[in-house]
Amino acid sequence: MKRLVKCLTSVALIGAMMMSATGCVSFGVIEYGDFVDALEEEANLKEDACTKGKNRRHEGYEMKRYIEGHKGQCMFAFYELDDEDDAVEMFEKEYDQYVDSIDDDVFDGSHKESFDEKAATGYILIDGENEDTGRSIYGGIFLKENTIVTAMAMSGEDKDIDRVAGVLDAIGYPKP
């Protein structure tokens, strides 16, 4: 019995170490109201100051609802699409563009990315500089099922980074 317990404990510890070594990032689907609350509380960005819509086409996709807003040099967006396949397609365009900039040596800094089309889950975490524009970038883009969330600071200023970090913490999403 002791041997079985030791074996199970060893397997669990090895699994935990492998997960941390591979940099596994975990997050769930966020609700629209929770995202809006995070914007208001952490970024001091009121819902009325944002562009939003319900049950209409936006950026070429049918949306259940969306909200986009800017505060300082930060950009925040929440898209809840009608169709999960459309969400995957929309995210994949952003993902491919980002990966291309890494491959072209346009980005300098730390990054982590993953995309599983079949599971409709993906993320891009960025902390660095776009060498073409000279702009610092901090934040992330996330896909979970039919929802895409973006929280990005387009400057290296502490107040902008704090806004993005605060929103990501409030919704339980990982930071770069």
GROMACS elastic network, one bead per residue, 0.5 to 0.9 nm:
[ bonds ]
;  ai    aj funct       b0    kb
    1     4     6  0.51300   500
    1     5     6  0.63624   500
    1     6     6  0.86784   500
    2     5     6  0.51465   500
    2     6     6  0.61585   500
    2     7     6  0.85361   500
    3     6     6  0.50759   500
    3     7     6  0.60468   500
    3     8     6  0.85965   500
    4     7     6  0.50243   500
    4     8     6  0.61192   500
    4     9     6  0.84868   500
    5     8     6  0.51749   500
    5     9     6  0.60473   500
    5    10     6  0.85078   500
    6     9     6  0.50763   500
    6    10     6  0.60450   500
    6    11     6  0.85944   500
    7    10     6  0.50926   500
    7    11     6  0.62043   500
    7    12     6  0.86462   500
    8    11     6  0.51115   500
    8    12     6  0.61737   500
    8    13     6  0.86228   500
    9    12     6  0.51194   500
    9    13     6  0.61576   500
    9    14     6  0.85714   500
   10    13     6  0.51320   500
   10    14     6  0.60580   500
   10    15     6  0.84664   500
   11    14     6  0.51558   500
   11    15     6  0.60715   500
   11    16     6  0.85979   500
   12    15     6  0.50882   500
   12    16     6  0.61726   500
   12    17     6  0.86428   500
   13    16     6  0.50539   500
   13    17     6  0.61357   500
   13    18     6  0.85636   500
   14    17     6  0.50815   500
   14    18     6  0.61245   500
   14    19     6  0.86111   500
   15    18     6  0.51077   500
   15    19     6  0.61948   500
   15    20     6  0.87025   500
   16    19     6  0.51361   500
   16    20     6  0.62953   500
   16    21     6  0.85545   500
   17    20     6  0.51955   500
   17    21     6  0.59883   500
   17    22     6  0.85805   500
   18    22     6  0.60976   500
   18    23     6  0.85410   500
   18    24     6  0.89381   500
   19    22     6  0.53309   500
   19    23     6  0.63109   500
   19    24     6  0.55937   500
   20    23     6  0.50769   500
   20    24     6  0.62305   500
   21    24     6  0.78358   500
   23   112     6  0.84204   500
   25   114     6  0.88043   500
   25   123     6  0.84189   500
   25   173     6  0.88132   500
   25   174     6  0.69676   500
   26   173     6  0.76520   500
   26   174     6  0.74741   500
   27    30     6  0.86697   500
   27   142     6  0.87728   500
   27   144     6  0.80366   500
   27   172     6  0.67753   500
   27   173     6  0.55644   500
   27   174     6  0.72909   500
   28   144     6  0.66837   500
   28   172     6  0.80215   500
   28   173     6  0.78848   500
   29   143     6  0.84746   500
   29   144     6  0.56512   500
   29   145     6  0.72315   500
   29   146     6  0.85883   500
   29   147     6  0.69224   500
   29   148     6  0.89612   500
   30    33     6  0.85411   500
   30    34     6  0.67128   500
   30    35     6  0.68480   500
   30   144     6  0.84992   500
   30   147     6  0.77998   500
   30   149     6  0.84438   500
   30   171     6  0.67972   500
   30   172     6  0.85400   500
   31    34     6  0.53195   500
   31    35     6  0.63810   500
   31    36     6  0.88245   500
   31    80     6  0.89430   500
   31   147     6  0.89024   500
   31   171     6  0.89845   500
   32    35     6  0.51702   500
   32    36     6  0.62648   500
   32    37     6  0.86502   500
   32    65     6  0.80791   500
   32    66     6  0.80319   500
   32    67     6  0.84747   500
   32    78     6  0.72295   500
   32    79     6  0.86002   500
   32    80     6  0.80400   500
   33    36     6  0.50776   500
   33    37     6  0.60836   500
   33    38     6  0.85834   500
   34    37     6  0.50555   500
   34    38     6  0.61992   500
   34    39     6  0.86868   500
   34   170     6  0.83787   500
   34   171     6  0.68358   500
   35    38     6  0.50923   500
   35    39     6  0.62868   500
   35    40     6  0.87468   500
   35    77     6  0.89456   500
   35    78     6  0.73788   500
   35   149     6  0.87998   500
   35   167     6  0.79307   500
   35   170     6  0.83066   500
   35   171     6  0.65927   500
   36    39     6  0.50526   500
   36    40     6  0.62534   500
   36    41     6  0.86069   500
   36    45     6  0.85982   500
   36    46     6  0.79868   500
   36    47     6  0.65112   500
   36    67     6  0.82698   500
   36    78     6  0.88495   500
   37    40     6  0.51734   500
   37    41     6  0.60054   500
   37    42     6  0.82069   500
   37    46     6  0.88472   500
   37    47     6  0.86728   500
   37   170     6  0.86488   500
   38    41     6  0.51872   500
   38    42     6  0.54714   500
   38    43     6  0.72365   500
   38    44     6  0.87091   500
   38    45     6  0.88277   500
   38   166     6  0.77978   500
   38   167     6  0.52501   500
   38   168     6  0.81645   500
   38   169     6  0.87564   500
   38   170     6  0.57146   500
   38   171     6  0.67493   500
   39    42     6  0.55865   500
   39    43     6  0.50284   500
   39    44     6  0.62751   500
   39    45     6  0.53090   500
   39    46     6  0.69773   500
   39    47     6  0.78149   500
   39    69     6  0.87782   500
   39    76     6  0.80324   500
   39   163     6  0.86020   500
   39   166     6  0.88209   500
   39   167     6  0.62253   500
   39   170     6  0.89671   500
   40    43     6  0.58638   500
   40    46     6  0.51478   500
   40    47     6  0.71320   500
   41    44     6  0.56284   500
   41    45     6  0.76827   500
   41    46     6  0.87626   500
   41   166     6  0.86677   500
   41   167     6  0.81771   500
   41   170     6  0.87659   500
   42    45     6  0.79648   500
   42   162     6  0.84904   500
   42   163     6  0.59803   500
   42   164     6  0.80743   500
   42   165     6  0.85922   500
   42   166     6  0.52341   500
   42   167     6  0.54934   500
   42   170     6  0.75609   500
   43    46     6  0.86263   500
   43    71     6  0.70806   500
   43    74     6  0.88982   500
   43   160     6  0.85848   500
   43   162     6  0.83194   500
   43   164     6  0.72478   500
   43   166     6  0.71950   500
   43   167     6  0.67340   500
   44    71     6  0.78398   500
   44   163     6  0.82962   500
   45    48     6  0.85128   500
   45    49     6  0.69252   500
   45    50     6  0.78852   500
   45    69     6  0.74911   500
   45    70     6  0.76011   500
   45    71     6  0.63838   500
   46    49     6  0.54214   500
   46    50     6  0.70637   500
   46    69     6  0.87858   500
   47    50     6  0.53744   500
   47    51     6  0.82415   500
   47    52     6  0.83877   500
   47    67     6  0.81320   500
   47    69     6  0.82006   500
   48    51     6  0.78943   500
   48    52     6  0.87548   500
   49    69     6  0.70377   500
   49    70     6  0.84362   500
   50    67     6  0.64076   500
   50    68     6  0.55466   500
   50    70     6  0.73948   500
   51    66     6  0.81357   500
   51    67     6  0.56269   500
   51    68     6  0.51947   500
   51    69     6  0.63260   500
   52    65     6  0.73257   500
   52    66     6  0.53838   500
   52    68     6  0.63197   500
   52    69     6  0.86713   500
   53    56     6  0.67864   500
   53    57     6  0.87544   500
   53    58     6  0.82431   500
   53    63     6  0.80502   500
   53    64     6  0.81806   500
   53    65     6  0.54686   500
   53    66     6  0.54725   500
   53    67     6  0.67290   500
   54    57     6  0.86670   500
   54    63     6  0.67002   500
   54    64     6  0.54835   500
   54    66     6  0.66237   500
   55    62     6  0.70933   500
   55    63     6  0.55343   500
   55    65     6  0.59970   500
   55    66     6  0.89955   500
   55    82     6  0.84027   500
   56    61     6  0.82598   500
   56    62     6  0.57112   500
   56    63     6  0.55281   500
   56    64     6  0.69596   500
   56    65     6  0.76315   500
   57    60     6  0.61301   500
   57    61     6  0.52851   500
   57    63     6  0.58043   500
   57    64     6  0.88367   500
   58    61     6  0.53890   500
   58    62     6  0.63955   500
   58    63     6  0.65315   500
   58    66     6  0.83688   500
   59    62     6  0.84765   500
   61    81     6  0.71952   500
   61    82     6  0.82546   500
   61    83     6  0.88321   500
   61    86     6  0.68637   500
   61    87     6  0.84068   500
   61    90     6  0.82081   500
   62    65     6  0.88466   500
   62    80     6  0.89704   500
   62    81     6  0.60101   500
   62    82     6  0.57664   500
   62    83     6  0.76781   500
   62    86     6  0.82391   500
   63    66     6  0.67677   500
   63    79     6  0.69787   500
   63    80     6  0.58269   500
   63    82     6  0.53421   500
   63    83     6  0.82802   500
   64    79     6  0.80257   500
   64    80     6  0.55418   500
   64    81     6  0.54217   500
   64    82     6  0.54553   500
   65    78     6  0.81946   500
   65    79     6  0.63401   500
   65    80     6  0.54302   500
   65    81     6  0.71055   500
   65    82     6  0.87144   500
   66    77     6  0.73644   500
   66    78     6  0.53922   500
   66    80     6  0.60610   500
   66    81     6  0.82560   500
   67    76     6  0.80997   500
   67    77     6  0.56250   500
   67    78     6  0.53530   500
   67    79     6  0.67820   500
   68    75     6  0.74895   500
   68    76     6  0.56893   500
   68    78     6  0.65579   500
   68    79     6  0.84879   500
   69    74     6  0.82668   500
   69    75     6  0.59250   500
   69    76     6  0.52783   500
   69    77     6  0.64474   500
   70    73     6  0.70595   500
   70    74     6  0.54606   500
   70    76     6  0.62608   500
   70    77     6  0.88908   500
   71    74     6  0.52067   500
   71    75     6  0.67510   500
   71    76     6  0.83456   500
   71   160     6  0.81231   500
   71   163     6  0.85594   500
   72    75     6  0.83843   500
   72   153     6  0.85358   500
   72   159     6  0.85559   500
   72   160     6  0.66729   500
   73   152     6  0.84373   500
   73   153     6  0.57959   500
   73   154     6  0.53768   500
   73   155     6  0.61129   500
   73   157     6  0.86313   500
   73   160     6  0.63177   500
   74   151     6  0.73522   500
   74   152     6  0.55170   500
   74   154     6  0.59498   500
   74   155     6  0.78849   500
   74   160     6  0.60989   500
   74   161     6  0.81819   500
   74   163     6  0.77018   500
   74   164     6  0.71891   500
   75   150     6  0.74433   500
   75   151     6  0.59386   500
   75   152     6  0.52841   500
   75   153     6  0.64621   500
   75   154     6  0.77873   500
   75   164     6  0.85817   500
   76   149     6  0.76526   500
   76   150     6  0.54067   500
   76   152     6  0.65066   500
   76   153     6  0.88423   500
   76   164     6  0.82898   500
   77   148     6  0.78938   500
   77   149     6  0.56377   500
   77   151     6  0.66784   500
   78   147     6  0.72601   500
   78   148     6  0.58795   500
   78   150     6  0.65582   500
   78   151     6  0.89493   500
   79    87     6  0.84122   500
   79   146     6  0.81719   500
   79   147     6  0.55762   500
   79   148     6  0.51226   500
   79   149     6  0.64414   500
   79   150     6  0.88245   500
   80    83     6  0.87189   500
   80    87     6  0.79776   500
   80   146     6  0.58669   500
   80   148     6  0.66302   500
   80   149     6  0.87922   500
   81    84     6  0.67841   500
   81    86     6  0.69844   500
   81    87     6  0.60352   500
   81   146     6  0.54176   500
   81   147     6  0.62760   500
   81   148     6  0.82349   500
   82    86     6  0.77680   500
   82    87     6  0.82900   500
   82   146     6  0.70859   500
   83    86     6  0.53220   500
   83    87     6  0.65427   500
   83    88     6  0.88955   500
   83   145     6  0.89894   500
   83   146     6  0.62298   500
   84    88     6  0.62673   500
   84    89     6  0.86451   500
   84   120     6  0.71346   500
   84   144     6  0.89285   500
   84   145     6  0.57804   500
   84   147     6  0.78660   500
   85    88     6  0.50498   500
   85    89     6  0.62055   500
   85    90     6  0.86261   500
   85   117     6  0.87528   500
   85   120     6  0.78255   500
   85   145     6  0.86715   500
   85   146     6  0.76064   500
   86    90     6  0.60338   500
   86    91     6  0.84991   500
   86   146     6  0.77113   500
   87    90     6  0.50781   500
   87    91     6  0.60729   500
   87    92     6  0.83730   500
   87   120     6  0.78670   500
   87   143     6  0.74444   500
   87   144     6  0.85616   500
   87   145     6  0.73910   500
   87   146     6  0.52106   500
   87   147     6  0.65293   500
   87   148     6  0.69085   500
   88    91     6  0.52068   500
   88    92     6  0.59202   500
   88    93     6  0.87222   500
   88   117     6  0.63915   500
   88   118     6  0.87906   500
   88   120     6  0.58884   500
   88   121     6  0.79583   500
   88   122     6  0.86735   500
   88   143     6  0.73352   500
   88   144     6  0.87542   500
   88   145     6  0.78936   500
   88   146     6  0.75065   500
   88   147     6  0.89840   500
   88   148     6  0.88327   500
   89    92     6  0.50146   500
   89    93     6  0.64254   500
   89   117     6  0.87040   500
   90    93     6  0.54763   500
   90    94     6  0.69164   500
   90    95     6  0.88785   500
   90   148     6  0.84994   500
   91    94     6  0.52493   500
   91    95     6  0.60565   500
   91    96     6  0.85905   500
   91   122     6  0.78917   500
   91   123     6  0.87791   500
   91   141     6  0.82395   500
   91   142     6  0.79303   500
   91   143     6  0.65317   500
   91   148     6  0.71185   500
   92    96     6  0.59062   500
   92    97     6  0.84064   500
   92   115     6  0.80472   500
   92   117     6  0.82639   500
   92   122     6  0.87557   500
   93    96     6  0.52883   500
   93    97     6  0.62186   500
   93    98     6  0.86294   500
   94    97     6  0.51896   500
   94    98     6  0.61484   500
   94    99     6  0.86337   500
   94   141     6  0.84181   500
   95    98     6  0.51473   500
   95    99     6  0.61123   500
   95   100     6  0.85053   500
   95   113     6  0.83528   500
   95   114     6  0.88135   500
   95   115     6  0.79639   500
   95   122     6  0.85934   500
   95   123     6  0.81221   500
   95   124     6  0.71850   500
   95   141     6  0.86247   500
   96    99     6  0.51187   500
   96   100     6  0.59967   500
   96   101     6  0.86438   500
   97   100     6  0.51488   500
   97   101     6  0.64109   500
   97   102     6  0.88936   500
   98   101     6  0.52139   500
   98   102     6  0.65143   500
   98   103     6  0.87850   500
   98   107     6  0.89198   500
   98   124     6  0.82022   500
   99   102     6  0.50615   500
   99   103     6  0.61743   500
   99   104     6  0.85838   500
   99   113     6  0.86242   500
  100   104     6  0.60219   500
  100   105     6  0.85818   500
  100   106     6  0.86824   500
  101   104     6  0.50257   500
  101   105     6  0.62427   500
  101   106     6  0.51800   500
  101   107     6  0.61200   500
  101   130     6  0.84732   500
  102   105     6  0.51692   500
  102   106     6  0.60097   500
  102   107     6  0.54400   500
  102   108     6  0.80496   500
  103   106     6  0.76818   500
  103   107     6  0.85667   500
  104   107     6  0.79525   500
  105   108     6  0.72729   500
  105   131     6  0.82823   500
  106   129     6  0.83537   500
  106   130     6  0.58008   500
  106   131     6  0.52335   500
  106   132     6  0.62141   500
  107   110     6  0.89153   500
  107   128     6  0.69882   500
  107   129     6  0.57376   500
  107   131     6  0.58675   500
  107   132     6  0.82175   500
  108   127     6  0.85927   500
  108   128     6  0.55336   500
  108   129     6  0.52803   500
  108   130     6  0.65186   500
  108   131     6  0.68890   500
  109   126     6  0.76773   500
  109   127     6  0.58303   500
  109   129     6  0.62532   500
  109   130     6  0.87790   500
  110   125     6  0.82485   500
  110   126     6  0.62344   500
  110   127     6  0.53094   500
  110   128     6  0.59982   500
  110   176     6  0.78286   500
  111   124     6  0.72965   500
  111   125     6  0.54159   500
  111   127     6  0.62483   500
  111   128     6  0.78432   500
  111   176     6  0.70719   500
  112   123     6  0.79460   500
  112   124     6  0.59358   500
  112   125     6  0.51153   500
  112   126     6  0.68414   500
  112   176     6  0.75722   500
  113   122     6  0.74125   500
  113   123     6  0.54774   500
  113   125     6  0.61570   500
  113   126     6  0.85939   500
  114   121     6  0.81390   500
  114   122     6  0.52664   500
  114   123     6  0.55109   500
  114   124     6  0.67274   500
  115   119     6  0.86956   500
  115   120     6  0.79177   500
  115   121     6  0.60511   500
  115   123     6  0.64680   500
  115   124     6  0.85411   500
  115   143     6  0.84848   500
  116   119     6  0.54565   500
  116   120     6  0.60157   500
  116   121     6  0.54118   500
  116   122     6  0.59953   500
  117   121     6  0.66093   500
  117   122     6  0.77655   500
  118   121     6  0.79313   500
  119   122     6  0.86159   500
  119   144     6  0.83652   500
  119   145     6  0.74317   500
  120   143     6  0.67371   500
  120   144     6  0.58474   500
  120   146     6  0.74924   500
  121   142     6  0.76630   500
  121   143     6  0.50707   500
  121   145     6  0.63034   500
  122   141     6  0.82035   500
  122   142     6  0.57934   500
  122   144     6  0.67669   500
  123   140     6  0.69463   500
  123   141     6  0.55261   500
  123   143     6  0.61220   500
  123   144     6  0.87077   500
  124   139     6  0.82817   500
  124   140     6  0.53130   500
  124   141     6  0.52186   500
  124   142     6  0.65833   500
  124   176     6  0.86789   500
  125   138     6  0.78164   500
  125   139     6  0.59066   500
  125   141     6  0.68369   500
  125   142     6  0.86008   500
  125   174     6  0.81408   500
  125   175     6  0.68775   500
  126   129     6  0.89174   500
  126   137     6  0.65284   500
  126   138     6  0.53253   500
  126   139     6  0.54403   500
  126   140     6  0.60264   500
  126   141     6  0.88405   500
  126   152     6  0.86436   500
  126   175     6  0.85492   500
  126   176     6  0.56532   500
  127   136     6  0.76028   500
  127   137     6  0.56653   500
  127   139     6  0.66799   500
  127   140     6  0.88717   500
  127   176     6  0.60065   500
  128   135     6  0.85190   500
  128   136     6  0.56241   500
  128   137     6  0.54335   500
  128   138     6  0.66093   500
  128   156     6  0.87020   500
  129   132     6  0.87824   500
  129   133     6  0.82629   500
  129   134     6  0.63044   500
  129   135     6  0.55415   500
  129   137     6  0.56510   500
  129   138     6  0.85692   500
  129   155     6  0.89634   500
  129   156     6  0.88830   500
  130   133     6  0.56220   500
  130   134     6  0.54538   500
  130   135     6  0.55404   500
  130   136     6  0.64164   500
  130   137     6  0.72055   500
  131   135     6  0.73008   500
  131   136     6  0.88663   500
  132   135     6  0.81836   500
  133   136     6  0.87454   500
  135   154     6  0.63486   500
  135   155     6  0.61110   500
  135   156     6  0.79083   500
  136   153     6  0.77556   500
  136   154     6  0.55989   500
  136   156     6  0.52624   500
  136   157     6  0.88125   500
  137   152     6  0.68258   500
  137   153     6  0.56854   500
  137   155     6  0.60279   500
  137   156     6  0.70603   500
  138   151     6  0.83954   500
  138   152     6  0.55973   500
  138   153     6  0.50618   500
  138   154     6  0.66653   500
  138   155     6  0.75787   500
  138   156     6  0.76302   500
  138   160     6  0.88322   500
  138   161     6  0.65885   500
  138   164     6  0.78197   500
  138   165     6  0.88875   500
  138   175     6  0.87281   500
  138   176     6  0.71607   500
  139   150     6  0.77835   500
  139   151     6  0.55020   500
  139   153     6  0.62044   500
  139   154     6  0.87643   500
  139   161     6  0.79104   500
  139   164     6  0.64622   500
  139   165     6  0.75356   500
  139   168     6  0.84361   500
  139   175     6  0.65510   500
  139   176     6  0.61864   500
  140   149     6  0.81086   500
  140   150     6  0.58857   500
  140   151     6  0.55829   500
  140   152     6  0.61151   500
  140   164     6  0.89174   500
  140   168     6  0.86648   500
  140   173     6  0.89974   500
  140   174     6  0.82374   500
  140   175     6  0.71605   500
  140   176     6  0.71371   500
  141   148     6  0.71711   500
  141   149     6  0.57344   500
  141   151     6  0.65897   500
  141   152     6  0.79985   500
  142   147     6  0.80661   500
  142   148     6  0.54756   500
  142   149     6  0.51334   500
  142   150     6  0.64050   500
  142   151     6  0.88986   500
  142   173     6  0.85453   500
  143   146     6  0.73794   500
  143   147     6  0.58169   500
  143   149     6  0.66975   500
  144   147     6  0.53792   500
  144   148     6  0.65401   500
  144   149     6  0.86043   500
  145   148     6  0.82567   500
  151   164     6  0.58177   500
  151   165     6  0.85031   500
  151   167     6  0.75724   500
  151   168     6  0.73229   500
  152   160     6  0.86423   500
  152   161     6  0.81772   500
  152   164     6  0.62201   500
  153   156     6  0.75049   500
  153   157     6  0.84451   500
  153   160     6  0.56098   500
  153   161     6  0.58141   500
  153   162     6  0.89572   500
  153   163     6  0.80506   500
  153   164     6  0.63653   500
  154   157     6  0.87571   500
  154   160     6  0.78997   500
  154   161     6  0.86893   500
  155   158     6  0.85273   500
  155   160     6  0.68582   500
  155   161     6  0.77357   500
  156   159     6  0.87038   500
  156   160     6  0.73159   500
  156   161     6  0.68943   500
  157   160     6  0.55101   500
  157   161     6  0.63700   500
  157   162     6  0.86273   500
  158   161     6  0.50908   500
  158   162     6  0.58966   500
  158   163     6  0.85366   500
  159   162     6  0.50349   500
  159   163     6  0.62180   500
  159   164     6  0.88286   500
  160   163     6  0.51030   500
  160   164     6  0.64371   500
  160   165     6  0.86129   500
  161   164     6  0.52478   500
  161   165     6  0.60346   500
  161   166     6  0.84187   500
  162   165     6  0.50207   500
  162   166     6  0.58382   500
  162   167     6  0.85263   500
  163   166     6  0.51285   500
  163   167     6  0.62763   500
  163   168     6  0.86744   500
  164   167     6  0.52390   500
  164   168     6  0.61874   500
  164   169     6  0.85568   500
  164   175     6  0.85703   500
  165   168     6  0.51501   500
  165   169     6  0.60384   500
  165   170     6  0.85208   500
  165   174     6  0.87648   500
  165   175     6  0.63962   500
  165   176     6  0.88091   500
  166   169     6  0.51202   500
  166   170     6  0.60591   500
  166   171     6  0.87406   500
  167   170     6  0.50514   500
  167   171     6  0.63426   500
  167   172     6  0.85208   500
  167   173     6  0.84857   500
  168   171     6  0.53829   500
  168   172     6  0.60233   500
  168   174     6  0.64507   500
  168   175     6  0.65072   500
  169   172     6  0.50046   500
  169   173     6  0.60271   500
  169   174     6  0.71920   500
  169   175     6  0.76665   500
  170   173     6  0.77687   500
